[in-house]
Amino acid sequence: MTFLPADTYRLIEESMPIACVDFVLVREPNGHRELGLILRDSPHGRVWCHLGGRIQRGETIAGAIRRHSRETIGIEPTLPLNPQPDYVYEWFPPDLTPTDGTVSGDDPRKHAIGLSFVVAAEGSPRPRNEGLDFAYFAPSELPANLWPGCRELFALLKLAPLPN
């Protein structure tokens, strides 16, 4: 079983952290880095963010990245057999946000442990399912309406400058 009934999954989200993959598509046309982001509806309204989502039971990390990429933008990412995260980033609901200085993202739905990757991919991304749009952005020109915590994650991945 890979999908649970909504009420069962909600109980799990309220009880324990969820293992997820977070990945940022990167390309470098003419030697200038660009980050590939999706536009999606979220608890924060319509926002731009990296790709990713939960890892299913029995699914490898590489399999989760490939599945989320295919389902959201219709392309196959370039991955090693056993990819290792570039960073591990946590997402918390507001009532659980750490107060000890831990840098984290905001996800009102759950506490998630995001295994975060920088990924290359071939092809032309086409948004589908949760992806309403897809675009590449220069690190210095990221959209203002980013999912809260994405800007900090991009900085920790050394893809963009630290937020002010």
Buried (B, 14 or more C-beta within 10 A) or exposed (E): EEEEEEEEBEEEBEEEBBBBBBBBBBEEEEEEBBBBBBBBEBEBEEBBBBBBBBBBEEBEBBBBBBBBBBBBBBBEBEBEEEBEBBBEBBBBBEEEBEEEEEEBBBBEEBBBBBBBBBBEBEEEBEBBEBBEEBBBBEBEEBEEEBBBBBBBBBBBBEBBEEEE
